Amino acid sequence: METDAIYPLDSEKVYYSMDELTLETDEGPQTLKMGAWITVDPVRIHKMIVREKSLKVDPFEVMNPLVSKLRRADPDYYKKFMGLQLNIDYPGYSAGIKAKIPFENDPVGFYKWWRRGKHEDKVYLSYGYMILLFQKVAMMDPKIILKKDLELLRH
């Protein structure tokens, strides 16, 4: 009689793509190699690594392919996770550039592109980063900031 081996999460272990891991699923416990988990449930695996910090993985063998899978599996989650590290097509640059660069070096231009240019869907800014951007723009070029963004600063 064949029995399925159970491989509970070991928070001290660094997992590689061939390592097996048993996780609870809707169908009960399921054991897969880490390389398969990042294909089957990339968002869950990413949350275990980044948010819960319960899973340690090899950066090259597991994390890089995982981030690549996230982009396709759940673009919204990927954008939120990447934030200002996301590569964007920004005017004046020939290739994709990290959103952080124009955000820091040209806040007014970034604001015009992001808010007025209707590119909010391209880069996710946390509440803190939005406030920071609005403060800089309000100081540097108060005429271009939208009323709704000024209101946010007054609260």
Beta strands, then each sheet from edge to edge (+ up, - down):
strand 1: 14-15
strand 2: 20-25
strand 3: 28-33
strand 4: 56-57
strand 5: 87-88
strand 6: 97-98
sheet 1: 1+ 4+
sheet 2: 2+ 3-
sheet 3: 5+ 6-
end
